[in-house]
C-alpha cells in the first residue's frame, strides 16, 4: 500500500486507542467501550493537487446517525514536516510544503518519512477527549496538556458588603 497507513497510525503516530483497526488508508477507533460513537481518521486531500495530502481528517461517527462532527488537522499547523521542508529549502506557499504525496508506482516510498508527530498526536488526543471524555483517563498525559493547564489558587473570599445597620 503506497500510503503505508498501518505503519503511520500504529508505529509512527502511536495513537493510544486500544480498540482500533485500519482499513485501507483509514483508521477507525472505538475510544469508549459500549458507545455508539466511533472515531475515523483519514488523510485529508489537498484541495488543489491530486494524490497530495495536507493533514488528517478526524470524523466522529454515530452508529445510527452517521457523521456528527469533522475537523482537519493540517500538517503545517502542527509543524509535522518543518524539519523535512527546511532541509529541502521549501517555504510556506510552495508546492509540497507541509504535505505528503502518494506515489502508487513506488511501493517503497514512505511519504511521511521524517515527520514529527508529537503535536499532531496531542491534537488528536485533545479532540478525542471532547467527544470521548473517558479517553482522557486512558491516554497518557501529553506535554501540551501540561503547558496549557495551570493550577491556580482560588481567590480569597471577599468580605460581605455591609449596608446600613439598624
N, C-alpha and C positions, 0 to 999 in steps of 0.2 A: 504494500500500500504506500503510495507516494507521500502521503502526509505523515506517516508514522504516528498516527493519533494515539495508539495504545502506549507507546513509549513516552510521548509528550505528556499525556494526562497522568499516567501512573508513575513513571520514573523521574521525569523532569519537573513537572508541576507538583507532583506528590499531594494530590488533593486528599483531605482527611476523611472522606465519607466511606464508611465501611461497606454499605450495600450499594455497589455501583457496577456498571457494566459499560463496555464500549462497543458500539455497533457502527461499523464503518469509521467515519471521522467524527462521530458524535458520542459524547459522554453522558450517560444517564445515571442519576443517583436518587436514592430514597433516603434523605438525611434523617428523617424521623420515622421510626418503625410505626406501622399501622396508620399511617397518614395517607390521605388520597393525593397529597402533593408530591410532585417529582421535580427534580432539577435537571434541566437539559443544557449542555454546553456544547456549542459548535464553533467552528472557526467562522468569523464574520467576514464576509466578502467585501472587498473594496468596491466602492460604488462606480469606479471608472474602469479598472482593469480586471479582465477575466483571470481566473486562477491566481489571484493575489488576495491576501487576507490582511486586514488591518487590526484585528483583535479577536476577542472571544465574545460570542453572543450567549448570554445566560437567559434562560427561559424557565419560569415556574409554570408547571403544567398541573392541572387538576384532572383526576381520573375521569370525571364525568363532564366537566365544563370546559376542558381544553386549556388553552393558553390564558394565564391570568396576568402575567407581567413578563416583560423582557427588557434587557439592558445590554448595551455593547460596551465592553471594557477594551478600549483601544490600547494597543501595544505602546504607542507613543506617550499616552498619558501616564503609563505605569513604568516608563523607562526600560522596557523589556529588551530593546535592541540598541540602547545608547552606545554601549562599548563596541558592538559589531559595526554599527554605522560610522562611528568616529574613526575606527581603524581603517575603514574603506573610504573615508573622506566624504561621506554622504551627509547632507544637511537637510533640515526640515523643508518640506515642499519639493524635494527632489524625488524622482522616480525611485521606488524601492526603499525609501526611508521608513523605518519602523513598521515594515510589513514583511510577510513571508510569501513566497511563491511556491506553487505546486508544479513540479515537473514530472508528469506521468511517465515520460520516456526514460527517466533516470531513477530507477528503483533504489539506488544507494544514496541519493540526495536527501539530506536531512535539513528541511527548510528552517527549522528553529534552532539550529546549531549556534551556540554562543548566546542563547537567550538567558537573561537574568529574570527569574520568575517570582522572586520573593514578594515584590509589591503587587504583582498580578494575583498571586495566591492569597495575599492578605485581603485584597478587594473582593475576591470570590467568597472568602470566609465571611467577610463583613456583610455582603449581600445575602448570603445564606442565613445568617443569624436573624435577619429581618423577617424572612419567610419561615424559617425553621428555628425558633428560639432555643429548642433543646439542643441544637448542634453546638451552641456556644460552650456548653459543659463538656462536650465530647471532643472538641478541637483544641489543639494546643494554643495557648495564648501567643499572639504574634507580637513582634516588636512594634508594629504600627499601633496596636491596641495600647501598648504601654506609653507610647508617645502622646496619644490623644486623650487618654483617660487620666484624670488627675483627682487625687483625693484632696478635697478642700475642706477645711473645718467649717462647721456650721457657724453662722454669725451669732454673736451673743444676743440673748433675748433683750428686747428693748423694754425699758420701763413703761408701765402703762401711763397714758396721758391722763392726768387728773383734771377734772373740771372743778368748778367751784364747790366747795364743801358747804353743806347746810347745817 
